[in-house]
Amino acid sequence: MVEKMYISYNNVHKLCKAGAEEFLEQVGKPDVIIAIGGGGFIPARIIRTFLRSPGEKNIPIQAIGLSLYEDMGTGTDDKIGKEVIRTQWLDFGALSQHFDSLIGKNILIVDEVDDTRTTLHYAVSELYKDVKEIAEKLGRTSEKTRLSIFVLHNKLKEKRAQIDEDKMGGGKYFVGKDVPDVWIAYPWESDDIDTHTQHAVEQGNI
Ligand SMILES: O=P(O)(O)OC[C@H]1O[C@H](OP(=O)(O)OP(=O)(O)O)[C@H](O)[C@@H]1O
């Protein structure tokens, strides 16, 4: 097993294309894409290409910033915990005046990797909470909001958190590729993209 898995831009593109096809088939066209930054930005933009039919309006992409940081605090087990910090949240400024834009919508959350699942768990829980709160306020709780997920890679390992399916409202989880628990080197992190791509080709990740 390789210690470091090199991923090429072409590979990212193809995983997005396959993910979009699966998503369209199983869930249907999304109303909005929510990209978890920074790693989710590039896949979100690419997958949008394949989710849109020719002649249709672009699907809006909202960005949220979630960062993991080591919590050295009072965990009950001996592991160092991880906490999620919101560095940026939804902003419907130009899209609509209100946060109610998500109620009853088909939403696709995009990130590059599902590692311990902490980030995705947080994103789904918080989005569900926000939508529920505003739907209750507006008396629109009968409208079903679907939260789906697409990640390029899911690491096959013990997860620290699980995503509550009830909160996904019938939305689904899509993975480009399940991978072992190794270091994934994405092209946007590379300082020498030619060598990086060469490694990816050698490993068959093209
Ligand atoms: O499944 P988890 O264990 O939660 O890990 C996955 C998250 O970790 C990385 O984010 P990071 O905080 O490193 O920020 P980045 O996206 O800006 O690189 C990655 O982009 C995912 O969002």
The ligand as an SDF file (V2000), in Angstrom:
LIG
                    3D

 22 22  0  0  0  0  0  0  0  0999 V2000
  -13.3850   14.0560    8.0770 O   0  0  0  0  0  0  0  0  0  0  0  0
  -12.5850   15.0550    8.8600 P   0  0  0  0  0  0  0  0  0  0  0  0
  -11.6360   14.3920    9.8340 O   0  0  0  0  0  0  0  0  0  0  0  0
  -13.4350   16.0800    9.5020 O   0  0  0  0  0  0  0  0  0  0  0  0
  -11.5930   15.7600    7.8550 O   0  0  0  0  0  0  0  0  0  0  0  0
  -11.9810   16.2840    6.6120 C   0  0  0  0  0  0  0  0  0  0  0  0
  -11.7670   17.7630    6.5500 C   0  0  0  0  0  0  0  0  0  0  0  0
  -10.3990   18.0690    6.8070 O   0  0  0  0  0  0  0  0  0  0  0  0
   -9.9130   18.9520    5.8100 C   0  0  0  0  0  0  0  0  0  0  0  0
  -10.1490   20.2600    6.1860 O   0  0  0  0  0  0  0  0  0  0  0  0
   -9.1010   21.2160    6.8910 P   0  0  0  0  0  0  0  0  0  0  0  0
   -9.6470   21.6740    8.1950 O   0  0  0  0  0  0  0  0  0  0  0  0
   -7.7590   20.5760    6.9060 O   0  0  0  0  0  0  0  0  0  0  0  0
   -9.1350   22.5100    5.9590 O   0  0  0  0  0  0  0  0  0  0  0  0
   -8.9590   22.7510    4.3910 P   0  0  0  0  0  0  0  0  0  0  0  0
  -10.1510   22.1790    3.6830 O   0  0  0  0  0  0  0  0  0  0  0  0
   -8.9590   24.2320    4.3080 O   0  0  0  0  0  0  0  0  0  0  0  0
   -7.6740   22.1240    3.9640 O   0  0  0  0  0  0  0  0  0  0  0  0
  -10.7640   18.6140    4.6110 C   0  0  0  0  0  0  0  0  0  0  0  0
  -10.8430   19.6700    3.6900 O   0  0  0  0  0  0  0  0  0  0  0  0
  -12.1010   18.2730    5.1820 C   0  0  0  0  0  0  0  0  0  0  0  0
  -12.9350   19.4090    5.2610 O   0  0  0  0  0  0  0  0  0  0  0  0
  1  2  2  0
  2  3  1  0
  2  4  1  0
  2  5  1  0
  5  6  1  0
  6  7  1  0
  7  8  1  0
  7 21  1  0
  8  9  1  0
  9 10  1  0
  9 19  1  0
 10 11  1  0
 11 12  2  0
 11 13  1  0
 11 14  1  0
 14 15  1  0
 15 16  2  0
 15 17  1  0
 15 18  1  0
 19 20  1  0
 19 21  1  0
 21 22  1  0
M  END
$$$$
